Amino acid sequence: MKIFFDLLPLLLFFGAYTWAGGHKELAAEWMTHYLGFLVSGGVVAAKEAPMLLSTVVMVVCGVVQIAVLKILRHKVDMMLWGTLIVGTVLGGVSMWLHSAIFFQWKPTVLYWLMSAGFLVAEIIMKRRVLHKMMGGQIDAPDAVWIKLGWAWVGFFAFMGVLNLFVVYNYTEEQWVTFKVWGASGLMLLFMLAQGLYLSRHMPPLPDEAAKAK
């Protein structure tokens, strides 16, 4: 359930972009009528409507998610706050200037912020954030957590660069596909690799421990 909740903004972004891509004139007319005050000149062109509409949908979804969590008195993750703030700022600039490039920088900004965050918390301050994120259930030497911390720092730094490479070398439609499916797939592969690496340091099950004795 949490996975679906976390992926919901991305799925709605892709759905809105796909729909608007097939109904550009209608999407442009709707946005001009209802959201024209958000763009310079007050008119949204058909060619820019898919990206601008999907940007609005993603930001609104983030606001609703945080509102629901607040109403239910659940903790709002810093990642969710960061995504909403960066997305709103860069999305707003993209809307006003009729340019998708600012919103396309959003993943890179978030990736690099996370890379810097892990560098400070995990490597410099040695807060063992990853250990806490996993509930403290995996008993591993400090050297293991340091290596894993550097892996997260490097992965997010790489993802930030990769996003810009796609932005400046491929079409907008190809970037959307990469953002939704490519980046998510790479994250999944990275998480699986992390799980395999840490599996060697997981405590044995009670039956296995008894047999070892």
C-alpha positions, -999 to 999 in steps of 0.1 A, spaced: 0 0 0 28 24 9 46 17 -24 14 26 -43 10 57 -22 46 68 -30 43 60 -67 9 77 -71 22 111 -81 45 96 -107 17 74 -121 -7 103 -123 20 124 -140 24 98 -167 -13 93 -171 -19 131 -175 10 134 -199 -3 105 -220 -38 118 -221 -28 154 -229 -4 141 -256 -34 127 -274 -56 157 -268 -33 186 -270 -58 212 -283 -83 203 -256 -57 203 -228 -44 236 -240 -79 251 -241 -87 238 -206 -55 250 -191 -58 284 -207 -93 288 -194 -87 276 -158 -50 280 -152 -40 308 -176 -31 330 -146 -2 307 -140 15 313 -173 31 344 -188 6 359 -213 -22 338 -200 -23 314 -230 -10 278 -230 1 265 -264 -10 230 -276 26 217 -279 34 226 -242 1 215 -227 10 179 -220 40 187 -198 24 217 -181 -8 197 -173 11 167 -160 33 191 -138 1 206 -123 -13 171 -116 19 159 -99 21 190 -77 -16 188 -67 -12 151 -59 17 159 -36 -3 185 -18 -33 161 -13 -9 133 -1 6 156 26 -29 169 36 -42 133 40 -12 123 61 -17 154 83 -54 147 87 -46 111 97 -19 123 120 8 103 102 44 114 98 52 131 66 86 120 52 112 146 44 114 131 10 77 139 3 82 175 16 113 179 -6 96 165 -37 66 189 -32 87 220 -26 112 214 -54 84 203 -78 63 234 -69 91 259 -74 106 244 -106 71 235 -119 59 270 -113 89 285 -131 82 261 -160 46 271 -161 53 308 -161 80 307 -187 63 281 -209 94 260 -207 95 223 -195 133 224 -189 130 238 -154 107 210 -143 129 185 -161 157 196 -137 136 185 -107 148 149 -105 184 160 -108 180 186 -80 163 159 -58 189 133 -66 218 156 -58 201 168 -25 198 132 -15 233 124 -25 246 154 -4 223 143 25 237 108 26 272 122 23 268 144 54 246 121 75 261 87 67 297 94 59 307 126 77 285 126 107 282 87 108 245 89 119 239 54 104 207 66 87 205 34 65 207 12 96 178 31 112 158 30 79 160 -7 80 147 -9 116 181 -17 131 175 -53 123 207 -60 103 238 -64 124 268 -54 103 302 -39 109 307 -2 105 327 -8 74 297 -23 57 275 7 64 302 31 52 305 12 19 267 12 16 266 49 24 291 57 -4 270 35 -27 239 57 -21 259 89 -25 273 76 -58 240 63 -70 221 95 -65 249 116 -79 249 93 -110 211 95 -114 213 133 -113 238 133 -142 219 106 -161 186 126 -159 203 157 -174 219 135 -201 184 123 -211 169 158 -209 195 173 -233 199 145 -257 164 130 -261 129 143 -268 104 154 -241 84 122 -246 115 100 -242 124 119 -210 89 112 -196 93 75 -203 127 75 -187 115 94 -156 86 71 -150 100 37 -160 137 40 -165 146 58 -133 122 36 -113 137 5 -128 172 16 -119 162 24 -84 146 -11 -81 178 -28 -94 199 -7 -69 177 -17 -40 179 -54 -50 217 -52 -52 217 -36 -18 196 -64 -4 219 -90 -18 249 -72 -3 233 -70 31 219 -105 31 254 -118 40 251 -98 72 216 -107 83 213 -126 116 206 -163 111 171 -177 117 165 -195 150 164 -229 134 197 -222 115 213 -209 146 204 -240 165 218 -262 138 250 -243 138 255 -251 175 
